[in-house]
Amino acid sequence: MLRILPFTLCLACVAQSPKPILSFDKVHHDFGKISVDRKVAHRFKATNTGAAPLQIKQVVPSCGCTYTMVGQWFLKPGESTQIDATFNPAGMRGVVRKSMQVVSDDPDNPTIQLSFEAEVVQDVMPNTTAIFFDEVVRNVPRKGTVRLESGNGRPVQVIDAKAPGAPYLSSTFRNDGNTAIVEIQLDARKVPSGKAGGVDVITIRTTSERSPLVPINVQWTLRSSVVANPARIAWVEAVGKEHRSTLSLKHSDGKAFKIISVKPTSPWFRVEGLGRPAAAQQDLSIVLDAKTKAGTYNERMILTLDDPDQPELEIRVSAVLR
């Protein structure tokens, strides 16, 4: 028994050896609603609740929008310090959550995560910053809606909404409680001939001193006046033979049109059926020359039309010959 006793006492000493413990009064803080131009800060209280000295090694924020400051890095048992977290919400909107890692020599919890959140509000908060109009028919106007929510409890008042250089875009606005509703309309009949799409900016002007201008991107494309079927010519065939494909061009509004010319980007295919009178549908034959060598080809042809809304049409032509 005398030989075992010292060893038993040694184990007891190891089990009861003092160690540091890093504790916080709270590990999460909610700032609530804050304006986009208001910096906020919270002080987390850190305490060494263990029986041995503790060292805070580093504090690592999740991004550059937070700033941390540690009062002191070494804590005796029972001592406290503070870690300040400052949040700059500039350029943000909605609920934002951030965190920071506190690394110490606490053997049981070497890394503790502190976090905070805030709902960043602006005086004027649009529900979207972009409107998309795809495949617009020229004689059918299209509308999109932008809602401007209030972030300060007061009604959002719109003065006007304009898109300089885009006469085909117009807007109307009204209020629904504190929210301003702006309807943006694209009238494709006013789009210049030959223009099939683009991106414009319509600027909504409000009475808010903090958010006087709200830019909205409007991205749009027009439906092709003349539609090709198929949209692409493709062959996967044996080498040494002539191959043909029919290309049908049809006017979406049933108007008669003519194909003025076709310009292929390669001599290994040709186009037959040109010179026909104006019609709502034109059929062409795309012919792959029998002398084309084996290989992979990716070309295109540009069709010139007499349609004022679509003066050109590009068709992709590809072939894999074995």
FENPE-V351269 format. One record per residue. N is the residue number from 1. RES is the residue in three letters. SS is DSSP state (hx for helix, st for strand, lp for the rest). Layout:
n={N:N}
res={RES:RES}
ss={SS:SS}
This chain:
n={1:2:3:4:5:6:7:8:9:10:11:12:13:14:15:16:17:18:19:20:21:22:23:24:25:26:27:28:29:30:31:32:33:34:35:36:37:38:39:40:41:42:43:44:45:46:47:48:49:50:51:52:53:54:55:56:57:58:59:60:61:62:63:64:65:66:67:68:69:70:71:72:73:74:75:76:77:78:79:80:81:82:83:84:85:86:87:88:89:90:91:92:93:94:95:96:97:98:99:100:101:102:103:104:105:106:107:108:109:110:111:112:113:114:115:116:117:118:119:120:121:122:123:124:125:126:127:128:129:130:131:132:133:134:135:136:137:138:139:140:141:142:143:144:145:146:147:148:149:150:151:152:153:154:155:156:157:158:159:160:161:162:163:164:165:166:167:168:169:170:171:172:173:174:175:176:177:178:179:180:181:182:183:184:185:186:187:188:189:190:191:192:193:194:195:196:197:198:199:200:201:202:203:204:205:206:207:208:209:210:211:212:213:214:215:216:217:218:219:220:221:222:223:224:225:226:227:228:229:230:231:232:233:234:235:236:237:238:239:240:241:242:243:244:245:246:247:248:249:250:251:252:253:254:255:256:257:258:259:260:261:262:263:264:265:266:267:268:269:270:271:272:273:274:275:276:277:278:279:280:281:282:283:284:285:286:287:288:289:290:291:292:293:294:295:296:297:298:299:300:301:302:303:304:305:306:307:308:309:310:311:312:313:314:315:316:317:318:319:320:321:322}
res={MET:LEU:ARG:ILE:LEU:PRO:PHE:THR:LEU:CYS:LEU:ALA:CYS:VAL:ALA:GLN:SER:PRO:LYS:PRO:ILE:LEU:SER:PHE:ASP:LYS:VAL:HIS:HIS:ASP:PHE:GLY:LYS:ILE:SER:VAL:ASP:ARG:LYS:VAL:ALA:HIS:ARG:PHE:LYS:ALA:THR:ASN:THR:GLY:ALA:ALA:PRO:LEU:GLN:ILE:LYS:GLN:VAL:VAL:PRO:SER:CYS:GLY:CYS:THR:TYR:THR:MET:VAL:GLY:GLN:TRP:PHE:LEU:LYS:PRO:GLY:GLU:SER:THR:GLN:ILE:ASP:ALA:THR:PHE:ASN:PRO:ALA:GLY:MET:ARG:GLY:VAL:VAL:ARG:LYS:SER:MET:GLN:VAL:VAL:SER:ASP:ASP:PRO:ASP:ASN:PRO:THR:ILE:GLN:LEU:SER:PHE:GLU:ALA:GLU:VAL:VAL:GLN:ASP:VAL:MET:PRO:ASN:THR:THR:ALA:ILE:PHE:PHE:ASP:GLU:VAL:VAL:ARG:ASN:VAL:PRO:ARG:LYS:GLY:THR:VAL:ARG:LEU:GLU:SER:GLY:ASN:GLY:ARG:PRO:VAL:GLN:VAL:ILE:ASP:ALA:LYS:ALA:PRO:GLY:ALA:PRO:TYR:LEU:SER:SER:THR:PHE:ARG:ASN:ASP:GLY:ASN:THR:ALA:ILE:VAL:GLU:ILE:GLN:LEU:ASP:ALA:ARG:LYS:VAL:PRO:SER:GLY:LYS:ALA:GLY:GLY:VAL:ASP:VAL:ILE:THR:ILE:ARG:THR:THR:SER:GLU:ARG:SER:PRO:LEU:VAL:PRO:ILE:ASN:VAL:GLN:TRP:THR:LEU:ARG:SER:SER:VAL:VAL:ALA:ASN:PRO:ALA:ARG:ILE:ALA:TRP:VAL:GLU:ALA:VAL:GLY:LYS:GLU:HIS:ARG:SER:THR:LEU:SER:LEU:LYS:HIS:SER:ASP:GLY:LYS:ALA:PHE:LYS:ILE:ILE:SER:VAL:LYS:PRO:THR:SER:PRO:TRP:PHE:ARG:VAL:GLU:GLY:LEU:GLY:ARG:PRO:ALA:ALA:ALA:GLN:GLN:ASP:LEU:SER:ILE:VAL:LEU:ASP:ALA:LYS:THR:LYS:ALA:GLY:THR:TYR:ASN:GLU:ARG:MET:ILE:LEU:THR:LEU:ASP:ASP:PRO:ASP:GLN:PRO:GLU:LEU:GLU:ILE:ARG:VAL:SER:ALA:VAL:LEU:ARG}
ss={lp:hx:hx:hx:hx:hx:hx:hx:hx:hx:hx:hx:hx:hx:hx:lp:lp:lp:lp:lp:lp:st:st:st:lp:lp:lp:st:st:st:st:st:st:st:st:lp:lp:lp:lp:st:st:st:st:st:st:st:st:st:lp:lp:lp:lp:lp:st:st:st:st:st:st:st:st:lp:lp:lp:lp:st:st:st:st:st:lp:lp:lp:st:st:lp:lp:lp:lp:st:st:st:st:st:st:st:st:lp:lp:lp:lp:lp:lp:st:st:st:st:st:st:st:st:st:st:st:lp:lp:lp:lp:lp:lp:st:st:st:st:st:st:st:st:st:st:st:lp:lp:st:st:st:lp:lp:lp:st:st:st:st:st:st:st:lp:lp:lp:lp:lp:st:st:st:st:st:st:st:st:st:lp:lp:lp:lp:lp:lp:lp:st:st:st:st:st:lp:lp:lp:lp:lp:lp:st:st:st:st:st:st:st:st:lp:lp:st:st:st:st:st:st:st:st:lp:hx:hx:hx:lp:lp:lp:lp:lp:lp:st:st:st:st:st:st:st:st:st:st:lp:lp:lp:lp:lp:lp:st:st:st:st:st:st:st:st:st:st:lp:lp:lp:st:st:st:st:lp:lp:st:st:st:st:st:st:lp:lp:lp:lp:lp:st:st:st:st:st:st:st:st:st:lp:lp:lp:lp:lp:st:lp:st:st:st:st:st:st:lp:lp:lp:lp:st:st:st:st:lp:lp:lp:lp:lp:lp:st:lp:st:st:st:st:st:st:st:st:lp:lp:lp:lp:lp:lp:st:st:st:st:st:st:st:st:st:st:st:lp:lp:lp:lp:lp:lp:st:st:st:st:st:st:st:st:st:st:lp}
